[in-house]
Amino acid sequence: MVTVEPLVLIGSDERGATFVFDNDRTGQFIVVHRKKGSVSGRQFHKGRTAHKNPEKLLIMQGVARLNWRDTRSDANGTVMIEGPAMAKVPAYVWHELVAETDFVMLELNALADGQGDTFSWEER
C-alpha cells in the first residue's frame, strides 16, 4: 500500500553522490528537519487536494520508520526509509513517521494542501 522508491543515482565521486527524481508537482513545498526519537504525522488524508493523493515524502538524509494503517481495511505495516528515497502514502492511509536518526525531508505539498484534508484515526 505505501511504497518507497530509492532515488536514482546518476553520479558519485570523491565529493559525494548526485541523485534525481521525477516530480509533476509545483508550488510551495515543506522542508522538515526531525530529531532522532521524534514522531510526526499520526494522521491521514482523504485526497481532497491533489498533493495529498498520494502524499509524497522525500527523505533526503537519515532514516525514518513509517508506520501505516489503512482506514478502510485491516491492512497495516511498517516501512523503513533510508534517504535518499521517496515514500508515497495513498489517501485514506493513516501514517506516522518515527525518526530512527535525525532526518531531513522534503514534503511535496504546502501546508495549505493539508487544511481541510488532515484527519485523526478517530475521524475515519
Secondary structure, 3 states (H helix, E strand, C coil): CCEEEECEEEEEECCEEEEECCCCCCCCCEEEEECCCCEEEEEECCCCCHHHCCEEEEEEECEEEEEEEECCCCCEEEEEEECCEEEEECCCEEEEEEECCCEEEEECCCHHHHCCCCECHHHC
